[in-house]
Amino acid sequence: MSNRLFQGVIHQMKDAIDRIIGVIDENGVVIACSELVKIGEIRQGIRDEVAYASDMVAHDGYTYRPIITGNKADYIVFVEGEDKMAEKVSKLLAISLGNIKNLYDEKYDKGSFIKNIILDNILPSDIYIKSKELHFNTEETRIVFLIKFHGKTDILPFEMVQNMFPDKSKDYVISVGEHDIVLVKEVKPGIDSKEIEKIATNIADTLSSEFYTRVSIGISTVVDNIKDLARAYKEAQVALEVGKVFETEKNIISYENLGIGRLIYQLPTTLCEMFLQEVFKKGSLKALDREILMTIQCFFENNLNVSETSRKLFVHRNTLVYRLEKIRKLTGLDLREFEHAITFKVALMVKKYLNSKPAKF
């Protein structure tokens, strides 16, 4: 398709430019030219020279310049001559053909279409119209993974993920930031949540072992209609944001497993502060030392079971009972009672959420 696009533009320009002009593809083959007999020629070494110079190159009676499309230089424009005029014409052609190619890709490329959907850059009424134009199946089962890269890498994050999912007819890899990559993946209907998390784990493990790159991955719920991809992308974002607060030890967080943390994250900070003041009327969380807080955490992890908690903490049962009684006196909450335990657990999460917010000045 690029061949016809470039040839069409060059055909219209050839009368205005009294020189041979053309385009070379990623294999060094002439794919478009004002002199049709040159189409199919192979120009050895030109791509390496242009890549090394990273700009214009004059060679064997022609001036070459890369065409930038989608942050890549897959194509090179050439103009007959090595003079100043050839430099100017090559620059003009490279800019013109690059812009035309980018506009064409945005209009007809399925990846660009998906990106516009997840970023809410297309009206819902236009989604189905565009889907028909692109012969895009709107009712496949899909899931969104938001992959956040930590630290600098030698290879572009987009290229890393694209290499892992080369099937562009089913999986769409989209760059939404310098360190953020979205993977919209087609999955089987009724896929189990463990299978979904396994996909994310494989992504993280591969990036870690092969590229020495650490990532965090947010996973959306499964959607079965293309119009729901925008919602799925927001879910993956929320999963990462909430996970950053409440699941700090995890690098893979599913929206479905956020639980009460998702609710707390959506509450106004003023409401959270009021809640803490009401819960701890008799005392403050600050009165609880590190040992007590570790005891509380272990008690929750063992489902409020005194015997199991004392065993895990390597303390006598009476010692644990003494600590729980101390907590009751300080806060007014007896963690051995289910309702009090729930209130305390939520309060700890609310406190953690408030601590994650930037300080106000």
MOBELRA-V307745 format. One line per field, one symbol per residue. phi: phi as a letter, one per 20 degrees, with the letter a starting at -180 (. if undefined). psi: psi as a letter, one per 40 degrees, with the letter a starting at -180 (. if undefined). Layout:
phi: ???
psi: ???
This chain:
phi: .fgfffffffffeffedebfcacdefenefdbafdgfefofddfmfffffffflbfcdblncddbfeeclmccfcceccfoceffffffffffffffffffffffffdefffffffffelebfgfefffffffelefedeeccdddddednecfdfggfgfffecfffecdddcedrfddcddedfcfgmgffffffffffffffffffedlcecdcddeffcdbgfeffffffffffgfffffedcfeddccegfdflfgffffeeffffffffffffdfeadfffefffffffffffffdlmefffffffelcfgfffffffffffffdndeffegffffgffffffffffffffffed
psi: ddddddddddddedddhfihiahhaeeehheiidhdeeheihgheddddddddeaihhhfeihihihhhfeigdihiihhifaddddddddddddddddddddddddehdddddddddefehiddedddddddefhhefihiihhhhhhhiiidihddddddddgegeedhhhhheidehhhhhhhiihehiddddddddddddddddddefhhiihhhiihiehdeedddddddddddddddddefdeiehhhddedbddddddeiidddddddddddfdeiiddehiddddddddddddfffhdddddddefiiddddddddddddddeehheehddddddddddddddddddeiiih.
